[in-house]
Amino acid sequence: MGRGRGKVEVRRIENSVSRQVTFSKRRRGLAKKARELAVLCDADVALLIFSDKGRLHDFAAHGRYVRTMLHIYVLARVRSIACMQNALHIYLHGGTPTDYAHHFFSGSGVV
């Protein structure tokens, strides 16, 4: 029976060389997991990592560019925020959940 891996205390690595080696190994491992998630689940995955020196490392699934993935993310967040604002607007003006659902699913999206 194998020993398995021991627990690693998660804290900042003081030695800069050891910290850089660990960063590189874990960054590659994280990118591998991101690729696997994209392939196995047909998911759109984008990964941004900034090193302690400010260097950018990125990954985007399915041959997309990270910029494209960020654009999709921002649009989704803006739409989500707009939907919440619309719900609040309808609520504050005496609307019912049915009014909001009708407004949302009609496709207009804006009050």
Secondary structure as UniProt FT lines:
FT   HELIX           16..41
FT   STRAND          46..50
FT   TURN            52..53
FT   STRAND          56..60
FT   HELIX           61..63
FT   HELIX           66..92
FT   TURN            93..94
FT   HELIX           97..105
FT   TURN            106..107
//
